[in-house]
Amino acid sequence: MNYLENKVIFITGAASGIGRATANVLLEQGAKVFDFSLKDRLADEHPNGSVQSFNGDVGNESDVQAAFKHCVEAFGTVDILINNAGLGIPPPTCLKPI
């Protein structure tokens, strides 16, 4: 039996990069994914109901509360939380690679 089968996984930042890749692997393992991101909607790529998306900002407390409420309403619970949202900041132009 697969441990992730039907587990509800709440992922921040699943719109792109590591978050999207992680979500896709979890979906392949039979998990249900809740995508809390600023943009895009992972649910549009998975219309079978295994993904719910909520656009919002993890830096905004009311968005976070609304996202968790939406997740619990959609899936009944949250089994696993993956805090992946982040911001990539390029190095200052005065720093040059060696």
Biopython code that builds the backbone (N, CA, C, O; Angstrom):
import numpy as np
from Bio.PDB.StructureBuilder import StructureBuilder

atoms = [
    (1, "MET", "N", (0.835, -1.180, 0.000)),
    (1, "MET", "CA", (0.000, 0.000, 0.000)),
    (1, "MET", "C", (0.883, 1.247, 0.000)),
    (1, "MET", "O", (1.907, 1.300, 0.681)),
    (2, "ASN", "N", (0.474, 2.229, -0.762)),
    (2, "ASN", "CA", (1.205, 3.485, -0.866)),
    (2, "ASN", "C", (0.788, 4.412, 0.263)),
    (2, "ASN", "O", (-0.397, 4.700, 0.427)),
    (3, "TYR", "N", (1.755, 4.880, 1.043)),
    (3, "TYR", "CA", (1.470, 5.754, 2.185)),
    (3, "TYR", "C", (0.773, 7.045, 1.764)),
    (3, "TYR", "O", (-0.038, 7.578, 2.520)),
    (4, "LEU", "N", (1.074, 7.551, 0.581)),
    (4, "LEU", "CA", (0.512, 8.832, 0.148)),
    (4, "LEU", "C", (-0.865, 8.718, -0.490)),
    (4, "LEU", "O", (-1.507, 9.736, -0.744)),
    (5, "GLU", "N", (-1.320, 7.529, -0.747)),
    (5, "GLU", "CA", (-2.631, 7.331, -1.372)),
    (5, "GLU", "C", (-3.716, 8.045, -0.571)),
    (5, "GLU", "O", (-3.921, 7.758, 0.609)),
    (6, "ASN", "N", (-4.408, 8.976, -1.222)),
    (6, "ASN", "CA", (-5.523, 9.745, -0.649)),
    (6, "ASN", "C", (-5.139, 10.673, 0.504)),
    (6, "ASN", "O", (-6.024, 11.201, 1.177)),
    (7, "LYS", "N", (-3.852, 10.885, 0.747)),
    (7, "LYS", "CA", (-3.446, 11.879, 1.739)),
    (7, "LYS", "C", (-3.655, 13.260, 1.136)),
    (7, "LYS", "O", (-3.431, 13.460, -0.058)),
    (8, "VAL", "N", (-4.081, 14.208, 1.955)),
    (8, "VAL", "CA", (-4.282, 15.582, 1.512)),
    (8, "VAL", "C", (-3.024, 16.377, 1.853)),
    (8, "VAL", "O", (-2.638, 16.497, 3.015)),
    (9, "ILE", "N", (-2.402, 16.912, 0.816)),
    (9, "ILE", "CA", (-1.146, 17.629, 0.989)),
    (9, "ILE", "C", (-1.324, 19.076, 0.557)),
    (9, "ILE", "O", (-1.629, 19.359, -0.601)),
    (10, "PHE", "N", (-1.132, 19.977, 1.493)),
    (10, "PHE", "CA", (-1.244, 21.426, 1.281)),
    (10, "PHE", "C", (0.152, 21.925, 0.934)),
    (10, "PHE", "O", (1.075, 21.812, 1.740)),
    (11, "ILE", "N", (0.307, 22.485, -0.282)),
    (11, "ILE", "CA", (1.618, 22.959, -0.730)),
    (11, "ILE", "C", (1.539, 24.445, -1.056)),
    (11, "ILE", "O", (0.696, 24.874, -1.844)),
    (12, "THR", "N", (2.424, 25.224, -0.442)),
    (12, "THR", "CA", (2.549, 26.622, -0.831)),
    (12, "THR", "C", (3.552, 26.695, -1.971)),
    (12, "THR", "O", (4.543, 25.965, -1.990)),
    (13, "GLY", "N", (3.285, 27.583, -2.921)),
    (13, "GLY", "CA", (4.218, 27.766, -4.025)),
    (13, "GLY", "C", (4.246, 26.642, -5.030)),
    (13, "GLY", "O", (5.305, 26.330, -5.573)),
    (14, "ALA", "N", (3.108, 26.024, -5.293)),
    (14, "ALA", "CA", (3.070, 24.907, -6.245)),
    (14, "ALA", "C", (2.833, 25.367, -7.683)),
    (14, "ALA", "O", (2.585, 24.547, -8.567)),
    (15, "ALA", "N", (2.908, 26.671, -7.915)),
    (15, "ALA", "CA", (2.676, 27.183, -9.268)),
    (15, "ALA", "C", (3.837, 26.905, -10.205)),
    (15, "ALA", "O", (3.651, 26.806, -11.418)),
    (16, "SER", "N", (5.030, 26.778, -9.649)),
    (16, "SER", "CA", (6.192, 26.578, -10.519)),
    (16, "SER", "C", (7.348, 25.958, -9.738)),
    (16, "SER", "O", (7.281, 25.790, -8.520)),
    (17, "GLY", "N", (8.381, 25.632, -10.453)),
    (17, "GLY", "CA", (9.627, 25.179, -9.851)),
    (17, "GLY", "C", (9.496, 23.922, -9.002)),
    (17, "GLY", "O", (8.808, 22.967, -9.361)),
    (18, "ILE", "N", (10.182, 23.957, -7.862)),
    (18, "ILE", "CA", (10.211, 22.807, -6.966)),
    (18, "ILE", "C", (8.811, 22.446, -6.475)),
    (18, "ILE", "O", (8.481, 21.265, -6.366)),
    (19, "GLY", "N", (7.991, 23.442, -6.179)),
    (19, "GLY", "CA", (6.630, 23.182, -5.701)),
    (19, "GLY", "C", (5.786, 22.435, -6.713)),
    (19, "GLY", "O", (5.079, 21.491, -6.360)),
    (20, "ARG", "N", (5.855, 22.855, -7.978)),
    (20, "ARG", "CA", (5.080, 22.180, -9.033)),
    (20, "ARG", "C", (5.604, 20.763, -9.242)),
    (20, "ARG", "O", (4.818, 19.825, -9.374)),
    (21, "ALA", "N", (6.911, 20.604, -9.274)),
    (21, "ALA", "CA", (7.496, 19.268, -9.449)),
    (21, "ALA", "C", (7.103, 18.353, -8.298)),
    (21, "ALA", "O", (6.765, 17.189, -8.512)),
    (22, "THR", "N", (7.146, 18.878, -7.080)),
    (22, "THR", "CA", (6.755, 18.092, -5.905)),
    (22, "THR", "C", (5.290, 17.689, -5.999)),
    (22, "THR", "O", (4.940, 16.534, -5.756)),
    (23, "ALA", "N", (4.442, 18.638, -6.349)),
    (23, "ALA", "CA", (3.005, 18.349, -6.477)),
    (23, "ALA", "C", (2.753, 17.253, -7.497)),
    (23, "ALA", "O", (1.949, 16.352, -7.256)),
    (24, "ASN", "N", (3.431, 17.321, -8.631)),
    (24, "ASN", "CA", (3.225, 16.309, -9.669)),
    (24, "ASN", "C", (3.672, 14.922, -9.215)),
    (24, "ASN", "O", (3.015, 13.930, -9.531)),
    (25, "VAL", "N", (4.777, 14.839, -8.481)),
    (25, "VAL", "CA", (5.224, 13.542, -7.952)),
    (25, "VAL", "C", (4.213, 13.011, -6.943)),
    (25, "VAL", "O", (3.890, 11.824, -6.954)),
    (26, "LEU", "N", (3.716, 13.878, -6.078)),
    (26, "LEU", "CA", (2.731, 13.453, -5.078)),
    (26, "LEU", "C", (1.444, 12.970, -5.732)),
    (26, "LEU", "O", (0.841, 11.993, -5.287)),
    (27, "LEU", "N", (1.026, 13.656, -6.787)),
    (27, "LEU", "CA", (-0.167, 13.233, -7.510)),
    (27, "LEU", "C", (0.030, 11.862, -8.148)),
    (27, "LEU", "O", (-0.890, 11.045, -8.159)),
    (28, "GLU", "N", (1.221, 11.606, -8.675)),
    (28, "GLU", "CA", (1.529, 10.291, -9.243)),
    (28, "GLU", "C", (1.438, 9.195, -8.187)),
    (28, "GLU", "O", (1.154, 8.041, -8.507)),
    (29, "GLN", "N", (1.678, 9.555, -6.932)),
    (29, "GLN", "CA", (1.628, 8.605, -5.824)),
    (29, "GLN", "C", (0.209, 8.466, -5.248)),
    (29, "GLN", "O", (0.002, 7.724, -4.287)),
    (30, "GLY", "N", (-0.759, 9.171, -5.829)),
    (30, "GLY", "CA", (-2.139, 9.030, -5.398)),
    (30, "GLY", "C", (-2.602, 10.033, -4.355)),
    (30, "GLY", "O", (-3.700, 9.898, -3.815)),
    (31, "ALA", "N", (-1.782, 11.038, -4.064)),
    (31, "ALA", "CA", (-2.158, 12.050, -3.079)),
    (31, "ALA", "C", (-3.156, 13.030, -3.688)),
    (31, "ALA", "O", (-3.297, 13.129, -4.907)),
    (32, "LYS", "N", (-3.837, 13.743, -2.812)),
    (32, "LYS", "CA", (-4.673, 14.873, -3.196)),
    (32, "LYS", "C", (-3.882, 16.123, -2.822)),
    (32, "LYS", "O", (-3.351, 16.218, -1.716)),
    (33, "VAL", "N", (-3.806, 17.069, -3.735)),
    (33, "VAL", "CA", (-2.946, 18.236, -3.539)),
    (33, "VAL", "C", (-3.773, 19.512, -3.495)),
    (33, "VAL", "O", (-4.650, 19.740, -4.328)),
    (34, "PHE", "N", (-3.468, 20.333, -2.503)),
    (34, "PHE", "CA", (-4.046, 21.673, -2.423)),
    (34, "PHE", "C", (-2.935, 22.661, -2.732)),
    (34, "PHE", "O", (-1.955, 22.758, -1.993)),
    (35, "ASP", "N", (-3.091, 23.390, -3.823)),
    (35, "ASP", "CA", (-2.093, 24.326, -4.338)),
    (35, "ASP", "C", (-2.423, 25.746, -3.883)),
    (35, "ASP", "O", (-3.417, 26.325, -4.322)),
    (36, "PHE", "N", (-1.592, 26.306, -3.006)),
    (36, "PHE", "CA", (-1.767, 27.683, -2.531)),
    (36, "PHE", "C", (-0.628, 28.512, -3.102)),
    (36, "PHE", "O", (0.493, 28.481, -2.594)),
    (37, "SER", "N", (-0.928, 29.258, -4.170)),
    (37, "SER", "CA", (0.102, 29.988, -4.904)),
    (37, "SER", "C", (-0.401, 31.366, -5.313)),
    (37, "SER", "O", (-1.600, 31.643, -5.288)),
    (38, "LEU", "N", (0.541, 32.219, -5.689)),
    (38, "LEU", "CA", (0.197, 33.554, -6.170)),
    (38, "LEU", "C", (-0.403, 33.532, -7.569)),
    (38, "LEU", "O", (-1.227, 34.383, -7.901)),
    (39, "LYS", "N", (-0.007, 32.585, -8.375)),
    (39, "LYS", "CA", (-0.415, 32.578, -9.779)),
    (39, "LYS", "C", (-0.665, 31.158, -10.248)),
    (39, "LYS", "O", (-0.413, 30.188, -9.534)),
    (40, "ASP", "N", (-1.160, 31.068, -11.453)),
    (40, "ASP", "CA", (-1.425, 29.772, -12.080)),
    (40, "ASP", "C", (-2.350, 28.918, -11.218)),
    (40, "ASP", "O", (-2.590, 29.201, -10.045)),
    (41, "ARG", "N", (-2.839, 27.901, -11.826)),
    (41, "ARG", "CA", (-3.726, 27.003, -11.108)),
    (41, "ARG", "C", (-3.397, 25.579, -11.517)),
    (41, "ARG", "O", (-3.753, 25.131, -12.607)),
    (42, "LEU", "N", (-2.728, 24.890, -10.646)),
    (42, "LEU", "CA", (-2.372, 23.503, -10.895)),
    (42, "LEU", "C", (-3.623, 22.666, -11.161)),
    (42, "LEU", "O", (-3.572, 21.683, -11.901)),
    (43, "ALA", "N", (-4.739, 23.057, -10.557)),
    (43, "ALA", "CA", (-5.988, 22.309, -10.732)),
    (43, "ALA", "C", (-6.445, 22.289, -12.189)),
    (43, "ALA", "O", (-7.105, 21.343, -12.619)),
    (44, "ASP", "N", (-6.096, 23.328, -12.950)),
    (44, "ASP", "CA", (-6.489, 23.365, -14.359)),
    (44, "ASP", "C", (-5.827, 22.248, -15.155)),
    (44, "ASP", "O", (-6.357, 21.820, -16.180)),
    (45, "GLU", "N", (-4.670, 21.771, -14.691)),
    (45, "GLU", "CA", (-3.961, 20.695, -15.372)),
    (45, "GLU", "C", (-4.431, 19.314, -14.918)),
    (45, "GLU", "O", (-4.130, 18.309, -15.563)),
    (46, "HIS", "N", (-5.156, 19.266, -13.827)),
    (46, "HIS", "CA", (-5.620, 17.995, -13.257)),
    (46, "HIS", "C", (-7.117, 18.108, -12.948)),
    (46, "HIS", "O", (-7.502, 18.254, -11.788)),
    (47, "PRO", "N", (-7.956, 18.040, -13.978)),
    (47, "PRO", "CA", (-9.399, 18.253, -13.789)),
    (47, "PRO", "C", (-10.140, 17.099, -13.117)),
    (47, "PRO", "O", (-11.368, 17.130, -13.036)),
    (48, "ASN", "N", (-9.431, 16.093, -12.641)),
    (48, "ASN", "CA", (-10.097, 14.922, -12.055)),
    (48, "ASN", "C", (-10.475, 15.110, -10.587)),
    (48, "ASN", "O", (-10.978, 14.177, -9.962)),
    (49, "GLY", "N", (-10.241, 16.300, -10.024)),
    (49, "GLY", "CA", (-10.615, 16.551, -8.636)),
    (49, "GLY", "C", (-9.527, 16.245, -7.627)),
    (49, "GLY", "O", (-9.734, 16.439, -6.429)),
    (50, "SER", "N", (-8.374, 15.773, -8.075)),
    (50, "SER", "CA", (-7.296, 15.452, -7.143)),
    (50, "SER", "C", (-6.516, 16.691, -6.717)),
    (50, "SER", "O", (-5.689, 16.627, -5.807)),
    (51, "VAL", "N", (-6.783, 17.826, -7.380)),
    (51, "VAL", "CA", (-6.105, 19.079, -7.047)),
    (51, "VAL", "C", (-7.135, 20.182, -6.865)),
    (51, "VAL", "O", (-8.072, 20.321, -7.651)),
    (52, "GLN", "N", (-6.941, 20.959, -5.814)),
    (52, "GLN", "CA", (-7.696, 22.190, -5.610)),
    (52, "GLN", "C", (-6.669, 23.314, -5.568)),
    (52, "GLN", "O", (-5.596, 23.154, -4.987)),
    (53, "SER", "N", (-6.992, 24.450, -6.180)),
    (53, "SER", "CA", (-6.073, 25.584, -6.184)),
    (53, "SER", "C", (-6.708, 26.786, -5.508)),
    (53, "SER", "O", (-7.921, 26.993, -5.560)),
    (54, "PHE", "N", (-5.854, 27.567, -4.875)),
    (54, "PHE", "CA", (-6.278, 28.817, -4.233)),
    (54, "PHE", "C", (-5.183, 29.839, -4.475)),
    (54, "PHE", "O", (-4.039, 29.646, -4.064)),
    (55, "ASN", "N", (-5.541, 30.932, -5.149)),
    (55, "ASN", "CA", (-4.555, 31.980, -5.395)),
    (55, "ASN", "C", (-4.528, 32.933, -4.213)),
    (55, "ASN", "O", (-5.559, 33.475, -3.814)),
    (56, "GLY", "N", (-3.337, 33.132, -3.656)),
    (56, "GLY", "CA", (-3.181, 34.036, -2.534)),
    (56, "GLY", "C", (-1.720, 34.191, -2.182)),
    (56, "GLY", "O", (-0.844, 33.580, -2.795)),
    (57, "ASP", "N", (-1.474, 35.021, -1.181)),
    (57, "ASP", "CA", (-0.122, 35.366, -0.755)),
    (57, "ASP", "C", (0.125, 34.811, 0.642)),
    (57, "ASP", "O", (-0.633, 35.106, 1.566)),
    (58, "VAL", "N", (1.180, 34.007, 0.806)),
    (58, "VAL", "CA", (1.485, 33.441, 2.124)),
    (58, "VAL", "C", (1.880, 34.516, 3.123)),
    (58, "VAL", "O", (1.891, 34.262, 4.327)),
    (59, "GLY", "N", (2.200, 35.704, 2.651)),
    (59, "GLY", "CA", (2.525, 36.818, 3.541)),
    (59, "GLY", "C", (1.307, 37.561, 4.031)),
    (59, "GLY", "O", (1.434, 38.509, 4.806)),
    (60, "ASN", "N", (0.129, 37.154, 3.598)),
    (60, "ASN", "CA", (-1.121, 37.802, 3.987)),
    (60, "ASN", "C", (-1.921, 36.823, 4.857)),
    (60, "ASN", "O", (-2.404, 35.801, 4.369)),
    (61, "GLU", "N", (-2.052, 37.143, 6.136)),
    (61, "GLU", "CA", (-2.697, 36.222, 7.081)),
    (61, "GLU", "C", (-4.120, 35.854, 6.676)),
    (61, "GLU", "O", (-4.527, 34.704, 6.842)),
    (62, "SER", "N", (-4.881, 36.805, 6.149)),
    (62, "SER", "CA", (-6.259, 36.479, 5.759)),
    (62, "SER", "C", (-6.277, 35.527, 4.555)),
    (62, "SER", "O", (-7.173, 34.689, 4.454)),
    (63, "ASP", "N", (-5.308, 35.641, 3.647)),
    (63, "ASP", "CA", (-5.210, 34.682, 2.528)),
    (63, "ASP", "C", (-4.896, 33.289, 3.050)),
    (63, "ASP", "O", (-5.467, 32.304, 2.583)),
    (64, "VAL", "N", (-3.989, 33.204, 4.018)),
    (64, "VAL", "CA", (-3.617, 31.901, 4.587)),
    (64, "VAL", "C", (-4.826, 31.256, 5.258)),
    (64, "VAL", "O", (-5.096, 30.074, 5.048)),
    (65, "GLN", "N", (-5.551, 32.026, 6.061)),
    (65, "GLN", "CA", (-6.737, 31.489, 6.738)),
    (65, "GLN", "C", (-7.787, 31.041, 5.727)),
    (65, "GLN", "O", (-8.399, 29.985, 5.886)),
    (66, "ALA", "N", (-7.993, 31.850, 4.682)),
    (66, "ALA", "CA", (-8.978, 31.490, 3.655)),
    (66, "ALA", "C", (-8.547, 30.235, 2.899)),
    (66, "ALA", "O", (-9.384, 29.397, 2.563)),
    (67, "ALA", "N", (-7.254, 30.103, 2.630)),
    (67, "ALA", "CA", (-6.761, 28.926, 1.910)),
    (67, "ALA", "C", (-6.982, 27.655, 2.719)),
    (67, "ALA", "O", (-7.449, 26.651, 2.181)),
    (68, "PHE", "N", (-6.648, 27.689, 4.019)),
    (68, "PHE", "CA", (-6.863, 26.498, 4.846)),
    (68, "PHE", "C", (-8.343, 26.158, 4.953)),
    (68, "PHE", "O", (-8.720, 24.986, 4.926)),
    (69, "LYS", "N", (-9.171, 27.170, 5.074)),
    (69, "LYS", "CA", (-10.619, 26.932, 5.134)),
    (69, "LYS", "C", (-11.089, 26.271, 3.836)),
    (69, "LYS", "O", (-11.858, 25.311, 3.866)),
    (70, "HIS", "N", (-10.631, 26.782, 2.718)),
    (70, "HIS", "CA", (-11.007, 26.214, 1.421)),
    (70, "HIS", "C", (-10.524, 24.764, 1.286)),
    (70, "HIS", "O", (-11.245, 23.911, 0.768)),
    (71, "CYS", "N", (-9.309, 24.494, 1.751)),
    (71, "CYS", "CA", (-8.762, 23.135, 1.678)),
    (71, "CYS", "C", (-9.608, 22.157, 2.497)),
    (71, "CYS", "O", (-9.957, 21.075, 2.024)),
    (72, "VAL", "N", (-9.926, 22.548, 3.713)),
    (72, "VAL", "CA", (-10.710, 21.664, 4.583)),
    (72, "VAL", "C", (-12.115, 21.475, 4.021)),
    (72, "VAL", "O", (-12.672, 20.380, 4.106)),
    (73, "GLU", "N", (-12.689, 22.519, 3.453)),
    (73, "GLU", "CA", (-14.014, 22.370, 2.834)),
    (73, "GLU", "C", (-13.958, 21.427, 1.628)),
    (73, "GLU", "O", (-14.884, 20.650, 1.396)),
    (74, "ALA", "N", (-12.866, 21.504, 0.866)),
    (74, "ALA", "CA", (-12.749, 20.685, -0.345)),
    (74, "ALA", "C", (-12.391, 19.243, -0.046)),
    (74, "ALA", "O", (-12.953, 18.330, -0.650)),
    (75, "PHE", "N", (-11.449, 19.017, 0.892)),
    (75, "PHE", "CA", (-10.915, 17.680, 1.123)),
    (75, "PHE", "C", (-11.195, 17.124, 2.515)),
    (75, "PHE", "O", (-10.975, 15.935, 2.749)),
    (76, "GLY", "N", (-11.673, 17.946, 3.440)),
    (76, "GLY", "CA", (-12.018, 17.455, 4.769)),
    (76, "GLY", "C", (-10.924, 17.544, 5.803)),
    (76, "GLY", "O", (-11.206, 17.478, 6.999)),
    (77, "THR", "N", (-9.668, 17.695, 5.375)),
    (77, "THR", "CA", (-8.556, 17.705, 6.319)),
    (77, "THR", "C", (-7.286, 18.168, 5.611)),
    (77, "THR", "O", (-7.284, 18.402, 4.402)),
    (78, "VAL", "N", (-6.220, 18.296, 6.374)),
    (78, "VAL", "CA", (-4.869, 18.480, 5.840)),
    (78, "VAL", "C", (-3.998, 17.448, 6.550)),
    (78, "VAL", "O", (-3.866, 17.479, 7.773)),
    (79, "ASP", "N", (-3.408, 16.538, 5.788)),
    (79, "ASP", "CA", (-2.540, 15.518, 6.374)),
    (79, "ASP", "C", (-1.080, 15.947, 6.423)),
    (79, "ASP", "O", (-0.363, 15.643, 7.377)),
    (80, "ILE", "N", (-0.650, 16.654, 5.390)),
    (80, "ILE", "CA", (0.757, 17.046, 5.268)),
    (80, "ILE", "C", (0.809, 18.481, 4.761)),
    (80, "ILE", "O", (0.053, 18.857, 3.866)),
    (81, "LEU", "N", (1.709, 19.283, 5.338)),
    (81, "LEU", "CA", (1.917, 20.659, 4.911)),
    (81, "LEU", "C", (3.332, 20.787, 4.366)),
    (81, "LEU", "O", (4.294, 20.401, 5.029)),
    (82, "ILE", "N", (3.458, 21.328, 3.161)),
    (82, "ILE", "CA", (4.765, 21.592, 2.580)),
    (82, "ILE", "C", (4.874, 23.091, 2.360)),
    (82, "ILE", "O", (4.232, 23.644, 1.467)),
    (83, "ASN", "N", (5.690, 23.746, 3.179)),
    (83, "ASN", "CA", (5.922, 25.187, 3.064)),
    (83, "ASN", "C", (7.038, 25.416, 2.060)),
    (83, "ASN", "O", (8.219, 25.375, 2.405)),
    (84, "ASN", "N", (6.652, 25.655, 0.821)),
    (84, "ASN", "CA", (7.609, 25.766, -0.261)),
    (84, "ASN", "C", (7.687, 27.169, -0.853)),
    (84, "ASN", "O", (8.644, 27.471, -1.567)),
    (85, "ALA", "N", (6.722, 28.025, -0.583)),
    (85, "ALA", "CA", (6.701, 29.347, -1.213)),
    (85, "ALA", "C", (7.959, 30.114, -0.865)),
    (85, "ALA", "O", (8.450, 30.067, 0.263)),
    (86, "GLY", "N", (8.458, 30.810, -1.841)),
    (86, "GLY", "CA", (9.667, 31.585, -1.612)),
    (86, "GLY", "C", (9.857, 32.618, -2.696)),
    (86, "GLY", "O", (9.054, 32.738, -3.621)),
    (87, "LEU", "N", (10.916, 33.348, -2.562)),
    (87, "LEU", "CA", (11.217, 34.404, -3.506)),
    (87, "LEU", "C", (12.680, 34.299, -3.896)),
    (87, "LEU", "O", (13.560, 34.289, -3.035)),
    (88, "GLY", "N", (12.933, 34.223, -5.160)),
    (88, "GLY", "CA", (14.314, 34.188, -5.628)),
    (88, "GLY", "C", (14.828, 35.598, -5.834)),
    (88, "GLY", "O", (14.236, 36.374, -6.584)),
    (89, "ILE", "N", (15.912, 35.931, -5.182)),
    (89, "ILE", "CA", (16.488, 37.266, -5.307)),
    (89, "ILE", "C", (17.871, 37.125, -5.930)),
    (89, "ILE", "O", (18.734, 36.441, -5.380)),
    (90, "PRO", "N", (18.086, 37.773, -7.084)),
    (90, "PRO", "CA", (19.400, 37.662, -7.711)),
    (90, "PRO", "C", (20.454, 38.399, -6.889)),
    (90, "PRO", "O", (20.131, 39.334, -6.157)),
    (91, "PRO", "N", (21.708, 37.979, -7.008)),
    (91, "PRO", "CA", (22.767, 38.661, -6.259)),
    (91, "PRO", "C", (22.965, 40.079, -6.788)),
    (91, "PRO", "O", (22.613, 40.365, -7.933)),
    (92, "PRO", "N", (23.509, 40.944, -5.990)),
    (92, "PRO", "CA", (23.786, 42.304, -6.456)),
    (92, "PRO", "C", (24.716, 42.283, -7.666)),
    (92, "PRO", "O", (25.561, 41.398, -7.795)),
    (93, "THR", "N", (24.556, 43.246, -8.532)),
    (93, "THR", "CA", (25.358, 43.288, -9.754)),
    (93, "THR", "C", (26.833, 43.475, -9.481)),
    (93, "THR", "O", (27.657, 43.181, -10.346)),
    (94, "CYS", "N", (27.197, 43.967, -8.278)),
    (94, "CYS", "CA", (28.602, 44.155, -7.966)),
    (94, "CYS", "C", (29.309, 42.826, -7.674)),
    (94, "CYS", "O", (30.539, 42.775, -7.653)),
    (95, "LEU", "N", (28.550, 41.762, -7.452)),
    (95, "LEU", "CA", (29.147, 40.449, -7.213)),
    (95, "LEU", "C", (29.261, 39.714, -8.530)),
    (95, "LEU", "O", (28.277, 39.550, -9.251)),
    (96, "LYS", "N", (30.450, 39.278, -8.833)),
    (96, "LYS", "CA", (30.675, 38.548, -10.081)),
    (96, "LYS", "C", (31.134, 37.134, -9.756)),
    (96, "LYS", "O", (31.934, 36.940, -8.840)),
    (97, "PRO", "N", (30.640, 36.146, -10.490)),
    (97, "PRO", "CA", (31.081, 34.768, -10.241)),
    (97, "PRO", "C", (32.589, 34.636, -10.475)),
    (97, "PRO", "O", (33.164, 35.299, -11.338)),
    (98, "ILE", "N", (33.189, 33.785, -9.701)),
    (98, "ILE", "CA", (34.637, 33.556, -9.849)),
    (98, "ILE", "C", (34.857, 32.452, -10.862)),
    (98, "ILE", "O", (36.000, 32.093, -11.144)),
]
sb = StructureBuilder()
sb.init_structure("model")
sb.init_model(0)
sb.init_chain("A")
sb.init_seg("    ")
for serial, (resi, resn, name, xyz) in enumerate(atoms, 1):
    if name == "N":
        sb.init_residue(resn, " ", resi, " ")
    sb.init_atom(name, np.array(xyz, "f"), 0.0, 1.0, " ", f" {name:<3s}", serial, name[0])
structure = sb.get_structure()
